[in-house]
């Protein structure tokens, strides 16, 4: 690899690992990353990199080359999860010090790799254009921090963007990319089914919302299975809540669920089917008589969260070619499978061309096998220098050769 030939590569790798462990010790929840923000600003100041706050708890920084040229943005998310980290045989030195909060999704590693990349560009300023660094808050909770970054000018003047995520679904150090749709949209639905409560010994005087909720969920799953292929969507109910006593039929039941898709058509079908199933269930439980007037009923709220993450095909093809050329020792998956995981990086890709890569960290020999969001999730830290090299290599090539990354039909070659 490029950096392995550099005598200072070992020192850089050590520094990156130290940063990752520091951030891992002190995770903070979405839009609460104030101490993380202070530390990011301090490190950038020490490196002599111009930076400012953005999206409340995020940081935007800029490294400018020695000649005019395009601008590429590199993004890292910075928030942790509401997870209590468990002690393992590996993490005793860097286990989370913040009770109930953990970097269980690799964001600590993402920050470390972005700092490593920044260090390389800051020390080797002989490049055209600008490298924009986005340390983005609140990736984990919709509506997320990306929209805030965009609204506050984070993409102004940016010609392309690149991001990377650490995953345990492929082997350590391998790289996955996929042109077109890669990660799913995330959508949330909340239903309140209102019946008529009363003593459980007199069901004829009641309308049971518990039975209604069971019928609704079963009918919804069945209706979707008849309309959609299983690879087009995923849906699940995460919470059902209602009632307080064993001998009373409750007045209402709340249902909270989520579904994910790879296209708007599928989302629309699920939206419509949820409402149709609710209408049918409510109609089925209607009872005649004045005492049942206004019952049953329902309330439905649907929140469309992150959009489908779509990698620019031209940009992805150029990235694949450069990775194959510069990293022959790496396993590269140019058509990695789509995932129902979701990412608000998708919002950036709706504004400018770019790519979101998957960096594998699975290493059974080191017992690095737990999936993201697990309370024992960890990463193989040898991948951090790999991710840094990829960030640096692709970004530098884009700055010098933007034409091969940008679709000439929709984007003119930038010049600054």
Beta strands, then each sheet from edge to edge (+ up, - down):
strand 1: 50-54
strand 2: 58-64
strand 3: 67-77
strand 4: 128-136
strand 5: 160-171
strand 6: 175-176
strand 7: 180-183
strand 8: 185-194
strand 9: 198-199
strand 10: 233-241
strand 11: 248-249
strand 12: 252-261
strand 13: 297-304
strand 14: 309-311
strand 15: 332-333
strand 16: 353-362
sheet 1: 1+ 2- 4+ 3+ 5+ 16+ 6- 15-
sheet 2: 7+ 14-
sheet 3: 10+ 12- 8+ 13-
sheet 4: 9+ 11-
end
